Amino acid sequence: MRKKNVALILSLVLFFALNISNVKAQIHSTTGGGSWNDTLTWSSWKIPGPGDDVVIEGTVDVTGAECNNLVVNPNGILQNRSYTNYVIKVHGTVTNNGIIRDFPGWYNLYMTVSGDILNNGEWSNQYTYLTGDQDQILSFSKEFSGYRLEDTNPQSGLVAQTDLIFKNTKIDLNGSTLRLTQGGKLTIYGEWLFNGQIIGSESEIYLFENAFMERVMLDNVSMKGIINVFSSVVLDEENVIEGIE
């Protein structure tokens, strides 16, 4: 009986140890911010790694970084260090309630995201690459204004959960699919949407400020206003083209 109790206790200890080891740490920056790779930037004095969830509370400069999920809070700013271009790899979801940008006037921030994108703030960095091997959700309450948004894995698609507004963003689907919401809107100001398929459900597409589409297949969407086409836009029979009154 005693041996059974000891075995049970050891099993429980092992179980909880394994589960605790699988819990990803959440690391907050200080409100003062600083360089990503400086321990003083983080409230726990720990530099985040690939398995850590990160919350940005101040201005944090990326000098090469990697994390799991990333949250930028309303007072947070994520940008590259001014010395050169830098990359941050996010293996999970990015929730932006603050600012994601290039260092003002100096080089660029490159970001890879394997999870979803939830944008409720300013998102204006140079390049954002969507690298997930499963469908990635796009949810915007504010416009996305980064220079380029590219889906690098055509085997997975992009799924809109809200209306989407892009401002001066080159959107490269790279052979992938963008699914719009029921009755949802895709609005593009300037630049272009390139190389993929847009599937709607009584959805609408608006192009303004000389925005255009190239090598795109459209399914069950209405196109409003002046529609600029560079080459090869294919419409199915359920699409509608209307002028704006």
Contacts in CASP RR format, 6 or more apart in sequence:
PFRMAT RR
TARGET T0000
AUTHOR 0000-0000-0000
METHOD contacts of the structure
MODEL  1
MRKKNVALILSLVLFFALNISNVKAQIHSTTGGGSWNDTLTWSSWKIPGP
GDDVVIEGTVDVTGAECNNLVVNPNGILQNRSYTNYVIKVHGTVTNNGII
RDFPGWYNLYMTVSGDILNNGEWSNQYTYLTGDQDQILSFSKEFSGYRLE
DTNPQSGLVAQTDLIFKNTKIDLNGSTLRLTQGGKLTIYGEWLFNGQIIG
SESEIYLFENAFMERVMLDNVSMKGIINVFSSVVLDEENVIEGIE
24 51 0 8 1.000
24 52 0 8 1.000
24 53 0 8 1.000
24 68 0 8 1.000
24 69 0 8 1.000
25 46 0 8 1.000
25 51 0 8 1.000
25 52 0 8 1.000
25 53 0 8 1.000
26 52 0 8 1.000
26 53 0 8 1.000
26 54 0 8 1.000
26 55 0 8 1.000
27 42 0 8 1.000
27 43 0 8 1.000
27 44 0 8 1.000
27 46 0 8 1.000
27 48 0 8 1.000
27 52 0 8 1.000
27 53 0 8 1.000
27 54 0 8 1.000
27 55 0 8 1.000
28 42 0 8 1.000
28 43 0 8 1.000
28 44 0 8 1.000
28 54 0 8 1.000
28 55 0 8 1.000
28 57 0 8 1.000
29 41 0 8 1.000
29 42 0 8 1.000
29 43 0 8 1.000
29 54 0 8 1.000
29 55 0 8 1.000
29 56 0 8 1.000
29 57 0 8 1.000
29 58 0 8 1.000
29 60 0 8 1.000
29 76 0 8 1.000
30 40 0 8 1.000
30 41 0 8 1.000
30 42 0 8 1.000
30 43 0 8 1.000
30 57 0 8 1.000
30 58 0 8 1.000
31 57 0 8 1.000
31 58 0 8 1.000
31 75 0 8 1.000
32 41 0 8 1.000
32 57 0 8 1.000
32 58 0 8 1.000
32 59 0 8 1.000
33 41 0 8 1.000
33 57 0 8 1.000
33 58 0 8 1.000
33 59 0 8 1.000
33 60 0 8 1.000
34 40 0 8 1.000
34 41 0 8 1.000
34 59 0 8 1.000
34 60 0 8 1.000
34 61 0 8 1.000
35 41 0 8 1.000
35 60 0 8 1.000
35 61 0 8 1.000
35 63 0 8 1.000
35 81 0 8 1.000
36 47 0 8 1.000
36 48 0 8 1.000
36 60 0 8 1.000
36 61 0 8 1.000
36 62 0 8 1.000
36 63 0 8 1.000
36 64 0 8 1.000
36 65 0 8 1.000
36 88 0 8 1.000
37 47 0 8 1.000
37 63 0 8 1.000
37 64 0 8 1.000
37 65 0 8 1.000
38 47 0 8 1.000
39 45 0 8 1.000
39 46 0 8 1.000
39 47 0 8 1.000
41 47 0 8 1.000
41 60 0 8 1.000
42 48 0 8 1.000
46 52 0 8 1.000
48 54 0 8 1.000
48 65 0 8 1.000
48 66 0 8 1.000
48 67 0 8 1.000
49 66 0 8 1.000
49 67 0 8 1.000
50 66 0 8 1.000
50 67 0 8 1.000
50 68 0 8 1.000
50 89 0 8 1.000
50 91 0 8 1.000
51 67 0 8 1.000
51 68 0 8 1.000
51 91 0 8 1.000
52 67 0 8 1.000
52 68 0 8 1.000
53 67 0 8 1.000
53 68 0 8 1.000
53 69 0 8 1.000
53 70 0 8 1.000
53 71 0 8 1.000
54 67 0 8 1.000
54 68 0 8 1.000
54 69 0 8 1.000
54 70 0 8 1.000
54 71 0 8 1.000
55 71 0 8 1.000
55 73 0 8 1.000
56 70 0 8 1.000
56 71 0 8 1.000
56 72 0 8 1.000
56 73 0 8 1.000
56 76 0 8 1.000
56 77 0 8 1.000
56 78 0 8 1.000
57 73 0 8 1.000
57 75 0 8 1.000
57 76 0 8 1.000
58 73 0 8 1.000
58 75 0 8 1.000
58 76 0 8 1.000
58 77 0 8 1.000
59 76 0 8 1.000
59 77 0 8 1.000
59 79 0 8 1.000
60 76 0 8 1.000
60 77 0 8 1.000
60 78 0 8 1.000
60 79 0 8 1.000
61 79 0 8 1.000
61 80 0 8 1.000
61 81 0 8 1.000
61 82 0 8 1.000
61 103 0 8 1.000
62 78 0 8 1.000
62 79 0 8 1.000
62 80 0 8 1.000
62 81 0 8 1.000
62 86 0 8 1.000
62 87 0 8 1.000
62 88 0 8 1.000
62 109 0 8 1.000
63 80 0 8 1.000
63 81 0 8 1.000
63 83 0 8 1.000
63 86 0 8 1.000
64 86 0 8 1.000
64 87 0 8 1.000
64 88 0 8 1.000
65 86 0 8 1.000
65 87 0 8 1.000
65 88 0 8 1.000
65 89 0 8 1.000
66 88 0 8 1.000
66 89 0 8 1.000
66 90 0 8 1.000
66 91 0 8 1.000
67 88 0 8 1.000
67 89 0 8 1.000
67 90 0 8 1.000
67 91 0 8 1.000
68 90 0 8 1.000
68 91 0 8 1.000
68 92 0 8 1.000
69 90 0 8 1.000
69 92 0 8 1.000
69 93 0 8 1.000
69 94 0 8 1.000
69 95 0 8 1.000
70 78 0 8 1.000
70 88 0 8 1.000
70 90 0 8 1.000
70 92 0 8 1.000
70 93 0 8 1.000
70 94 0 8 1.000
70 95 0 8 1.000
71 94 0 8 1.000
71 95 0 8 1.000
71 97 0 8 1.000
72 78 0 8 1.000
72 94 0 8 1.000
72 95 0 8 1.000
72 96 0 8 1.000
72 97 0 8 1.000
72 98 0 8 1.000
72 99 0 8 1.000
72 100 0 8 1.000
73 97 0 8 1.000
73 98 0 8 1.000
74 97 0 8 1.000
74 98 0 8 1.000
75 98 0 8 1.000
76 98 0 8 1.000
76 99 0 8 1.000
77 98 0 8 1.000
77 99 0 8 1.000
77 100 0 8 1.000
77 101 0 8 1.000
78 88 0 8 1.000
78 99 0 8 1.000
78 100 0 8 1.000
78 101 0 8 1.000
78 109 0 8 1.000
79 99 0 8 1.000
79 100 0 8 1.000
79 101 0 8 1.000
79 102 0 8 1.000
79 103 0 8 1.000
79 104 0 8 1.000
79 109 0 8 1.000
79 125 0 8 1.000
80 86 0 8 1.000
80 102 0 8 1.000
80 103 0 8 1.000
80 106 0 8 1.000
80 107 0 8 1.000
80 108 0 8 1.000
80 109 0 8 1.000
80 110 0 8 1.000
80 125 0 8 1.000
81 103 0 8 1.000
82 103 0 8 1.000
82 106 0 8 1.000
82 107 0 8 1.000
83 106 0 8 1.000
83 107 0 8 1.000
84 107 0 8 1.000
85 107 0 8 1.000
85 108 0 8 1.000
85 109 0 8 1.000
85 110 0 8 1.000
85 126 0 8 1.000
86 107 0 8 1.000
86 109 0 8 1.000
86 110 0 8 1.000
87 110 0 8 1.000
87 111 0 8 1.000
87 112 0 8 1.000
88 109 0 8 1.000
88 110 0 8 1.000
88 111 0 8 1.000
88 112 0 8 1.000
89 111 0 8 1.000
89 112 0 8 1.000
90 111 0 8 1.000
90 112 0 8 1.000
90 113 0 8 1.000
90 114 0 8 1.000
90 115 0 8 1.000
91 114 0 8 1.000
91 115 0 8 1.000
92 113 0 8 1.000
92 114 0 8 1.000
92 115 0 8 1.000
92 116 0 8 1.000
93 113 0 8 1.000
93 115 0 8 1.000
93 116 0 8 1.000
93 117 0 8 1.000
93 118 0 8 1.000
94 100 0 8 1.000
94 111 0 8 1.000
94 113 0 8 1.000
94 115 0 8 1.000
94 116 0 8 1.000
94 117 0 8 1.000
94 118 0 8 1.000
95 118 0 8 1.000
95 120 0 8 1.000
96 117 0 8 1.000
96 118 0 8 1.000
96 119 0 8 1.000
96 120 0 8 1.000
96 121 0 8 1.000
96 122 0 8 1.000
96 123 0 8 1.000
97 120 0 8 1.000
97 121 0 8 1.000
98 120 0 8 1.000
98 121 0 8 1.000
98 122 0 8 1.000
99 121 0 8 1.000
99 122 0 8 1.000
99 124 0 8 1.000
100 109 0 8 1.000
100 111 0 8 1.000
100 122 0 8 1.000
100 123 0 8 1.000
100 124 0 8 1.000
100 125 0 8 1.000
101 109 0 8 1.000
101 122 0 8 1.000
101 123 0 8 1.000
101 124 0 8 1.000
101 125 0 8 1.000
102 108 0 8 1.000
102 109 0 8 1.000
102 124 0 8 1.000
102 125 0 8 1.000
102 126 0 8 1.000
103 109 0 8 1.000
108 125 0 8 1.000
108 126 0 8 1.000
108 127 0 8 1.000
109 125 0 8 1.000
109 126 0 8 1.000
109 127 0 8 1.000
110 125 0 8 1.000
110 126 0 8 1.000
110 127 0 8 1.000
110 129 0 8 1.000
111 125 0 8 1.000
111 127 0 8 1.000
111 128 0 8 1.000
111 129 0 8 1.000
112 128 0 8 1.000
112 129 0 8 1.000
112 130 0 8 1.000
112 131 0 8 1.000
112 152 0 8 1.000
113 128 0 8 1.000
113 129 0 8 1.000
113 130 0 8 1.000
113 131 0 8 1.000
113 132 0 8 1.000
113 136 0 8 1.000
114 131 0 8 1.000
114 132 0 8 1.000
114 133 0 8 1.000
114 136 0 8 1.000
115 130 0 8 1.000
115 132 0 8 1.000
115 136 0 8 1.000
115 137 0 8 1.000
116 136 0 8 1.000
116 137 0 8 1.000
116 138 0 8 1.000
116 139 0 8 1.000
117 128 0 8 1.000
117 130 0 8 1.000
117 136 0 8 1.000
117 137 0 8 1.000
117 138 0 8 1.000
117 139 0 8 1.000
118 137 0 8 1.000
118 139 0 8 1.000
119 139 0 8 1.000
119 140 0 8 1.000
119 141 0 8 1.000
119 142 0 8 1.000
119 144 0 8 1.000
120 140 0 8 1.000
120 141 0 8 1.000
120 142 0 8 1.000
121 141 0 8 1.000
121 142 0 8 1.000
122 142 0 8 1.000
122 145 0 8 1.000
123 142 0 8 1.000
123 144 0 8 1.000
123 145 0 8 1.000
123 146 0 8 1.000
124 145 0 8 1.000
124 146 0 8 1.000
125 146 0 8 1.000
125 147 0 8 1.000
126 146 0 8 1.000
126 147 0 8 1.000
126 148 0 8 1.000
127 147 0 8 1.000
127 148 0 8 1.000
127 150 0 8 1.000
128 146 0 8 1.000
128 148 0 8 1.000
128 149 0 8 1.000
128 150 0 8 1.000
129 150 0 8 1.000
129 152 0 8 1.000
130 136 0 8 1.000
130 149 0 8 1.000
130 150 0 8 1.000
130 151 0 8 1.000
130 152 0 8 1.000
130 153 0 8 1.000
130 158 0 8 1.000
131 152 0 8 1.000
131 153 0 8 1.000
132 153 0 8 1.000
132 156 0 8 1.000
133 153 0 8 1.000
133 155 0 8 1.000
133 156 0 8 1.000
134 156 0 8 1.000
135 156 0 8 1.000
135 157 0 8 1.000
135 158 0 8 1.000
135 159 0 8 1.000
136 151 0 8 1.000
136 156 0 8 1.000
136 157 0 8 1.000
136 158 0 8 1.000
136 159 0 8 1.000
137 158 0 8 1.000
137 159 0 8 1.000
137 160 0 8 1.000
137 161 0 8 1.000
138 158 0 8 1.000
138 159 0 8 1.000
138 160 0 8 1.000
138 161 0 8 1.000
138 162 0 8 1.000
138 164 0 8 1.000
139 160 0 8 1.000
139 161 0 8 1.000
139 162 0 8 1.000
140 162 0 8 1.000
140 163 0 8 1.000
140 164 0 8 1.000
140 165 0 8 1.000
141 162 0 8 1.000
142 165 0 8 1.000
143 165 0 8 1.000
143 166 0 8 1.000
143 167 0 8 1.000
144 164 0 8 1.000
144 165 0 8 1.000
144 166 0 8 1.000
144 167 0 8 1.000
144 169 0 8 1.000
145 166 0 8 1.000
145 167 0 8 1.000
145 168 0 8 1.000
145 169 0 8 1.000
146 167 0 8 1.000
146 168 0 8 1.000
146 169 0 8 1.000
147 168 0 8 1.000
147 169 0 8 1.000
147 170 0 8 1.000
148 169 0 8 1.000
148 170 0 8 1.000
148 171 0 8 1.000
148 172 0 8 1.000
149 166 0 8 1.000
149 169 0 8 1.000
149 170 0 8 1.000
149 171 0 8 1.000
149 172 0 8 1.000
150 171 0 8 1.000
150 172 0 8 1.000
150 174 0 8 1.000
151 157 0 8 1.000
151 158 0 8 1.000
151 172 0 8 1.000
151 173 0 8 1.000
151 174 0 8 1.000
151 175 0 8 1.000
151 176 0 8 1.000
152 174 0 8 1.000
153 174 0 8 1.000
153 176 0 8 1.000
154 173 0 8 1.000
154 174 0 8 1.000
154 175 0 8 1.000
154 176 0 8 1.000
156 176 0 8 1.000
157 176 0 8 1.000
157 177 0 8 1.000
157 178 0 8 1.000
157 179 0 8 1.000
158 173 0 8 1.000
158 176 0 8 1.000
158 177 0 8 1.000
158 178 0 8 1.000
158 179 0 8 1.000
159 178 0 8 1.000
159 179 0 8 1.000
160 178 0 8 1.000
160 179 0 8 1.000
160 180 0 8 1.000
160 181 0 8 1.000
160 184 0 8 1.000
160 186 0 8 1.000
161 181 0 8 1.000
162 181 0 8 1.000
163 181 0 8 1.000
163 184 0 8 1.000
163 185 0 8 1.000
163 186 0 8 1.000
163 187 0 8 1.000
164 180 0 8 1.000
164 185 0 8 1.000
164 186 0 8 1.000
164 187 0 8 1.000
165 187 0 8 1.000
165 188 0 8 1.000
165 189 0 8 1.000
166 187 0 8 1.000
166 188 0 8 1.000
166 189 0 8 1.000
166 191 0 8 1.000
166 193 0 8 1.000
167 189 0 8 1.000
167 190 0 8 1.000
168 189 0 8 1.000
168 190 0 8 1.000
168 191 0 8 1.000
169 188 0 8 1.000
169 191 0 8 1.000
170 191 0 8 1.000
170 192 0 8 1.000
170 194 0 8 1.000
171 188 0 8 1.000
171 191 0 8 1.000
171 192 0 8 1.000
171 193 0 8 1.000
171 194 0 8 1.000
172 194 0 8 1.000
172 195 0 8 1.000
173 193 0 8 1.000
173 194 0 8 1.000
173 195 0 8 1.000
173 196 0 8 1.000
173 197 0 8 1.000
173 216 0 8 1.000
174 195 0 8 1.000
174 196 0 8 1.000
175 195 0 8 1.000
175 196 0 8 1.000
175 197 0 8 1.000
176 196 0 8 1.000
176 197 0 8 1.000
177 196 0 8 1.000
177 197 0 8 1.000
177 198 0 8 1.000
177 199 0 8 1.000
178 186 0 8 1.000
178 196 0 8 1.000
178 197 0 8 1.000
178 198 0 8 1.000
178 199 0 8 1.000
179 198 0 8 1.000
179 199 0 8 1.000
179 200 0 8 1.000
180 186 0 8 1.000
180 198 0 8 1.000
180 199 0 8 1.000
180 200 0 8 1.000
180 201 0 8 1.000
180 203 0 8 1.000
180 221 0 8 1.000
181 201 0 8 1.000
181 203 0 8 1.000
182 201 0 8 1.000
182 202 0 8 1.000
182 203 0 8 1.000
183 200 0 8 1.000
183 201 0 8 1.000
183 202 0 8 1.000
183 203 0 8 1.000
183 204 0 8 1.000
184 200 0 8 1.000
184 202 0 8 1.000
184 203 0 8 1.000
184 204 0 8 1.000
185 203 0 8 1.000
185 204 0 8 1.000
185 205 0 8 1.000
185 206 0 8 1.000
186 198 0 8 1.000
186 203 0 8 1.000
186 204 0 8 1.000
186 205 0 8 1.000
186 206 0 8 1.000
186 221 0 8 1.000
187 205 0 8 1.000
187 206 0 8 1.000
187 208 0 8 1.000
188 205 0 8 1.000
188 206 0 8 1.000
188 207 0 8 1.000
188 208 0 8 1.000
188 211 0 8 1.000
189 208 0 8 1.000
189 209 0 8 1.000
189 211 0 8 1.000
190 207 0 8 1.000
190 208 0 8 1.000
190 209 0 8 1.000
190 210 0 8 1.000
190 211 0 8 1.000
191 211 0 8 1.000
192 211 0 8 1.000
192 212 0 8 1.000
192 213 0 8 1.000
192 214 0 8 1.000
192 230 0 8 1.000
193 211 0 8 1.000
193 212 0 8 1.000
193 213 0 8 1.000
193 214 0 8 1.000
193 216 0 8 1.000
194 213 0 8 1.000
194 214 0 8 1.000
194 215 0 8 1.000
194 216 0 8 1.000
195 214 0 8 1.000
195 215 0 8 1.000
195 216 0 8 1.000
196 215 0 8 1.000
196 216 0 8 1.000
196 217 0 8 1.000
197 216 0 8 1.000
197 217 0 8 1.000
197 218 0 8 1.000
197 219 0 8 1.000
198 205 0 8 1.000
198 216 0 8 1.000
198 217 0 8 1.000
198 218 0 8 1.000
198 219 0 8 1.000
198 221 0 8 1.000
199 219 0 8 1.000
199 220 0 8 1.000
199 221 0 8 1.000
200 219 0 8 1.000
200 220 0 8 1.000
200 221 0 8 1.000
201 220 0 8 1.000
202 220 0 8 1.000
202 222 0 8 1.000
203 220 0 8 1.000
203 221 0 8 1.000
203 222 0 8 1.000
204 221 0 8 1.000
204 222 0 8 1.000
204 223 0 8 1.000
204 224 0 8 1.000
205 218 0 8 1.000
205 221 0 8 1.000
205 222 0 8 1.000
205 223 0 8 1.000
205 224 0 8 1.000
205 227 0 8 1.000
206 224 0 8 1.000
206 225 0 8 1.000
207 213 0 8 1.000
207 223 0 8 1.000
207 225 0 8 1.000
207 226 0 8 1.000
207 227 0 8 1.000
207 228 0 8 1.000
210 228 0 8 1.000
211 228 0 8 1.000
212 228 0 8 1.000
212 229 0 8 1.000
212 230 0 8 1.000
213 227 0 8 1.000
213 228 0 8 1.000
213 229 0 8 1.000
213 230 0 8 1.000
213 233 0 8 1.000
214 229 0 8 1.000
214 230 0 8 1.000
214 231 0 8 1.000
214 232 0 8 1.000
214 233 0 8 1.000
215 231 0 8 1.000
215 232 0 8 1.000
215 233 0 8 1.000
216 232 0 8 1.000
216 233 0 8 1.000
216 234 0 8 1.000
217 233 0 8 1.000
217 234 0 8 1.000
217 236 0 8 1.000
218 233 0 8 1.000
218 234 0 8 1.000
218 235 0 8 1.000
218 236 0 8 1.000
218 239 0 8 1.000
219 236 0 8 1.000
219 238 0 8 1.000
219 239 0 8 1.000
220 236 0 8 1.000
220 238 0 8 1.000
220 239 0 8 1.000
221 239 0 8 1.000
221 240 0 8 1.000
222 239 0 8 1.000
222 240 0 8 1.000
222 241 0 8 1.000
222 242 0 8 1.000
223 239 0 8 1.000
223 240 0 8 1.000
223 241 0 8 1.000
223 242 0 8 1.000
224 242 0 8 1.000
224 243 0 8 1.000
224 244 0 8 1.000
225 242 0 8 1.000
225 243 0 8 1.000
225 244 0 8 1.000
226 243 0 8 1.000
227 241 0 8 1.000
END
